[in-house]
């Protein structure tokens, strides 16, 4: 019985003795290399975290830019589709170029979606009206495969500058079956399909 108690005391006393040895070794040891290694480790860790944060921020910016690009491309394709899907391809390109010319002009929004969905006050109708008539409709037909695909390809070609502008400086157009008052003050530059384009 005494032996058991002695063993228990000895077992509890041994970790404390080892801990005391470790503490004593630490106090007598030269700490300079340890402090240096710790400082270097902290610097490397901080640098690693900073690099990770920079790359994460760049990836987020790239993703946001990609999303914004897809939003603008979709707005351009929708404008081509709803404004000129029954027109010849040249007419679709012309509508896309007018949209992009407006964006670049500084007189309209600086985003494609902003240009497409812009609304202006009309004193005659006493309400805001869309720059493009289809944006005022409550319901729109779902774009169909072939026509939507063609509108998307036209939008991509114009958005990425693969199609040279045919109507340089054109900012306005209207259907041939109407004669809006604003057209008197504009210079006509082309008639393509059922649209007249103005500078």
Buried (B, 14 or more C-beta within 10 A) or exposed (E): EEEEEEEEEEEEEEEEEEEEEEEEEEEEEEEEEEEEEEEEEEEEEEEEEEEEEEEEEEEEEEEEEEEEEEEBBBBBBBBBBBBBBEBEEBBBBBBBBBBBBBBEEEEBBEBBBBBBBBEEEEEEEEEEBBBBEEBEEEEEEEBEEEBBEBBBBBBBBBBEEEBEBBBEBBBBBBEEEEEEEEBEEBEEBBEBBBBBBBB
